């Protein structure tokens, strides 16, 4: 029982980490655009 649960958590962690990494990459790309837009808005 414990082993199965541990394996499930490991698989979940791997999937979660990959999702988080892809999300971070997207948010970094979006973030740079958003930062530029905010910077332009502040200058107005």
C-alpha positions, 0 to 999 in steps of 0.5 A: 500500500505505502509503496503504491502511494509513494509511486503515485506521488512520485509520478504526480510530482514529475507531472507537476514539476513538468507542468510548473516548468512549462508554466514558468517558461510561458509566464516568463515569456508573457511576463516580459511582454507584460512588463514592457506594457506596464513600463510603457503605461507608467511613462504615459 
